[in-house]
Amino acid sequence: MEFVHNPVMPNEVLTYLVPKRENALMVDCTTGEGGHTKLFLEKYPALKVIGLDCDASIQEKAKTRLAPFGDRFEPKHVWFDEFWKNYSGPEVDIVLFDLGISVFHYEESKRGFSLRKSEELDMRLDENAGLSAWDVVNTYPEKELADIIFRYGEERYSRRIASAICNARQEKKIETTDRLADVIYRSVPQEYRHLRFHPATKTFQAIRIEVNGELDRIQRALEGAVKALRPGGRVGVITFHSLEDRPVKWFFREHKDELEIITRKPVVPTEEECKENAPSRSAKFRVAERRGV
């Protein structure tokens, strides 16, 4: 089985998230293909990892990759905020969130995450979820669509784009990613079409965040994770854009009575990693430790 996603900042993650006891418990809240978990299981022979993922397809890849570790890896098919909401297990030593979308989703999932392919509009991380990108694009009122594109994509042409989408769907429902990307491309000014990124990039991000409720889950999950941490345990969060990073930064600051911030400034990838693993370029890594003895 081929694995297409390289774990971001592997050395930094291992450096900051060190278990302080032998039979430690770690929760990898976004296991993906299992890259980070594999590093921890290899380094700490007595460590156990509970691996969460809402995507059953990518979790199957993780199960195959981590099968040699036996019951030291326990996969759970669940959104991370739902897991922590219902958690009643033992105290946890390490919690890791990698909030980025895996390369798997762009390259292999065939669910419309990539604007450079012709795929059905879906963008659901959990394939059993109700809301899809098709629903957002073809049924949301224009104002609501514009607000989402502005809020979750920080797109300055959000209203023009929303208007163009609504006009296009009146003629014919927008079924595929390439048609949506083309509608957006044609809606923006000429000079905006030739930047280093495709003019539909931010809109695709916004729709994906809306479909999966990504930002709403962050604070809920952090609250549950911190409650489950044993004193001296650490939580680390990797983010890939400011909409993810801000709530993490605010959460750590607002919980200063419970948490000691270990990374005063976020840790970022080395120049070498950015060259070798392009998706890591925008990554930031923040770490906090549960106070107490």
C-alpha positions in Angstrom: 0.0 0.0 0.0 1.3 3.4 -1.0 1.3 6.3 1.6 1.2 9.7 0.0 1.2 12.0 3.1 4.4 12.8 4.9 4.0 13.8 8.6 4.7 17.5 9.2 7.5 18.6 11.5 8.3 15.0 12.7 11.4 16.0 14.6 9.8 18.9 16.3 6.8 16.9 17.3 8.9 14.2 18.8 11.1 16.8 20.6 8.2 18.6 22.3 5.8 15.7 23.0 7.9 13.4 25.2 6.0 10.9 27.5 7.1 11.3 31.1 6.4 7.7 32.1 7.0 4.3 30.5 3.5 3.0 29.9 2.1 6.3 28.6 -1.1 6.9 26.6 -1.2 9.1 23.6 -4.2 10.2 21.6 -3.5 11.1 17.9 -6.7 13.1 17.1 -6.1 13.2 13.4 -4.3 10.0 12.6 -4.6 10.1 8.8 -2.3 7.6 7.2 -0.6 7.1 10.6 2.7 8.9 10.0 3.0 10.7 13.3 1.7 7.7 15.3 4.2 5.4 13.6 7.1 7.7 14.7 5.9 7.6 18.4 5.3 3.8 18.5 8.7 3.2 17.0 10.5 5.5 19.5 8.6 4.4 22.7 8.1 0.6 22.8 5.7 0.8 25.8 3.6 3.6 24.5 -0.1 3.0 23.5 -1.8 5.3 20.9 -5.5 5.8 20.4 -5.8 7.0 16.8 -8.9 9.0 15.8 -10.1 9.7 12.3 -13.5 10.6 10.9 -12.6 9.2 7.5 -13.0 5.5 7.3 -11.1 5.2 4.1 -7.9 6.8 5.3 -8.1 5.0 8.6 -7.9 1.7 6.7 -4.5 2.8 5.4 -3.4 3.7 9.0 -4.6 0.2 10.2 -2.4 -1.5 7.6 0.6 0.7 8.3 0.4 0.3 12.0 -0.6 -3.4 12.1 2.9 -4.5 13.2 2.4 -2.7 16.5 -0.6 -4.9 17.4 -2.8 -3.6 20.2 -0.5 -0.7 21.0 -2.5 1.1 18.3 -6.3 1.4 18.9 -8.1 3.0 16.0 -11.4 4.8 16.5 -13.6 6.1 13.7 -14.9 9.3 15.1 -14.6 13.1 14.9 -12.1 14.3 17.6 -14.5 16.6 19.3 -17.1 13.8 19.6 -14.4 11.5 21.1 -13.5 14.0 23.8 -17.1 14.8 24.5 -17.8 11.2 25.5 -14.3 10.3 26.9 -14.3 8.4 30.2 -11.0 6.5 29.9 -7.7 6.9 31.8 -5.7 10.1 32.0 -3.7 10.9 28.8 0.0 11.8 28.6 0.1 13.2 25.0 -2.5 14.7 22.7 -1.6 15.6 19.1 -3.8 17.4 16.6 -2.7 17.8 13.0 -5.4 20.0 11.6 -4.3 19.9 8.0 -6.1 18.0 5.2 -4.1 15.0 4.1 -2.6 14.7 0.6 -4.7 11.6 0.4 -7.8 13.6 0.2 -6.5 15.7 -2.7 -4.9 12.9 -4.6 -6.8 9.7 -3.9 -10.1 10.2 -2.2 -12.0 11.3 -5.4 -14.3 13.5 -3.2 -13.7 16.9 -4.9 -11.1 18.4 -2.6 -8.8 19.4 -5.5 -9.9 22.2 -7.8 -7.5 20.9 -10.4 -9.5 17.7 -11.1 -12.9 16.9 -12.4 -14.6 15.2 -9.5 -18.1 15.2 -8.0 -18.6 18.0 -5.5 -18.4 16.3 -2.1 -15.6 17.4 0.3 -16.9 15.3 3.2 -14.2 14.0 5.4 -16.8 11.7 7.0 -18.5 10.0 4.0 -21.6 9.3 6.1 -22.2 12.9 6.9 -25.3 14.6 5.5 -24.1 18.0 4.2 -21.8 17.9 1.0 -20.1 20.6 -1.1 -22.9 20.0 -3.7 -25.5 21.1 -1.1 -23.5 24.3 -0.2 -22.9 25.3 -3.8 -26.3 24.5 -5.2 -28.7 25.3 -2.4 -27.3 28.0 -0.1 -28.8 31.5 -0.5 -26.4 34.0 -2.1 -25.8 36.0 1.0 -25.1 33.0 3.1 -22.8 31.6 0.5 -20.9 35.0 0.3 -20.6 35.2 4.0 -19.1 31.7 4.2 -16.6 32.4 1.4 -15.6 35.6 3.2 -15.5 34.1 6.7 -13.8 30.8 6.0 -11.8 31.7 2.9 -11.0 35.3 3.8 -11.8 35.9 0.1 -12.1 39.6 -0.8 -14.2 38.8 -3.9 -16.6 36.7 -1.9 -19.8 38.5 -3.1 -18.8 38.5 -6.8 -18.0 34.8 -6.5 -21.2 33.9 -4.7 -23.2 35.9 -7.3 -21.5 34.1 -10.1 -22.2 30.7 -8.5 -25.8 31.5 -8.0 -26.2 32.7 -11.6 -24.5 29.6 -13.0 -26.5 27.1 -10.9 -29.8 28.7 -12.3 -28.8 27.6 -15.8 -27.6 24.2 -14.6 -26.7 22.7 -11.3 -22.9 22.8 -10.6 -22.0 19.1 -10.3 -18.2 19.0 -10.5 -15.1 20.7 -9.1 -13.7 21.8 -12.5 -17.0 23.6 -13.4 -17.1 25.3 -10.0 -13.4 26.4 -10.4 -14.2 27.7 -13.8 -17.2 29.7 -12.6 -15.0 31.3 -9.9 -12.1 32.0 -12.3 -14.4 33.8 -14.7 -16.0 35.9 -11.8 -12.9 37.6 -10.5 -10.9 40.5 -12.1 -8.3 39.7 -14.7 -5.4 40.6 -12.5 -6.6 38.2 -9.8 -6.5 35.2 -12.2 -2.7 35.2 -12.5 -1.6 35.1 -8.9 0.6 32.3 -7.6 -2.5 30.4 -6.5 -5.7 29.6 -8.4 -8.5 32.2 -7.7 -10.8 29.4 -6.5 -8.4 28.2 -3.8 -9.9 30.2 -0.9 -13.5 29.5 -1.9 -12.8 25.7 -2.0 -11.2 26.0 1.5 -14.3 27.9 2.7 -16.7 25.3 1.3 -14.7 22.4 2.8 -14.7 24.1 6.2 -18.4 24.6 6.1 -19.1 21.1 5.0 -17.1 19.5 7.8 -17.6 22.1 10.5 -13.9 22.2 11.0 -13.4 25.4 13.0 -16.3 24.8 15.3 -14.8 21.5 16.5 -11.4 22.9 17.6 -12.3 24.6 20.9 -14.7 21.8 21.9 -12.0 19.2 21.3 -9.3 21.2 23.1 -11.5 21.6 26.1 -12.1 17.8 26.3 -8.5 17.0 25.7 -7.2 19.2 28.4 -9.6 17.8 30.9 -8.2 14.3 30.1 -4.6 15.3 30.3 -2.7 14.1 33.4 -0.6 16.8 35.2 2.6 17.2 33.2 0.9 15.9 30.0 1.2 17.9 26.8 -1.1 18.8 24.0 0.4 19.8 20.6 -1.5 21.3 17.7 -0.3 21.7 14.1 -2.3 24.3 12.1 -2.1 25.4 8.5 -3.8 28.7 8.2 -4.7 31.6 10.5 -8.4 30.5 10.9 -7.1 27.3 12.6 -4.2 28.9 14.5 -6.1 31.8 16.1 -8.5 29.7 18.2 -5.6 27.5 19.3 -3.6 30.5 20.4 -6.5 32.0 22.2 -7.5 28.8 23.9 -4.0 28.3 25.3 -3.9 31.9 26.6 -7.4 31.8 28.1 -6.6 28.6 30.0 -3.4 29.8 31.5 -4.5 28.6 34.9 -4.6 25.1 33.7 -1.9 25.2 31.0 1.6 26.4 30.7 2.4 27.5 27.2 5.6 25.7 26.1 6.0 27.4 22.7 5.8 31.1 23.2 6.0 31.5 19.5 4.7 28.8 17.2 7.3 26.3 15.9 7.6 26.3 12.1 9.2 23.9 9.7 12.8 24.2 8.6 13.7 25.5 5.2 14.8 22.0 4.3 11.5 20.5 5.2 9.6 23.2 3.3 11.6 22.3 0.1 11.1 18.6 0.6 7.5 18.6 1.8 5.6 21.5 0.2 2.4 21.1 2.3 4.4 21.9 5.4 5.2 25.5 4.4 2.3 27.1 6.2 2.4 24.9 9.2 2.6 26.2 12.8 3.0 24.0 15.9 1.9 25.1 19.3 2.4 23.1 22.6 1.0 23.5 26.1 1.5 21.4 29.3 -1.1 20.6 31.9 -0.2 22.3 35.2 0.0 20.3 38.4 2.2 17.7 40.2 
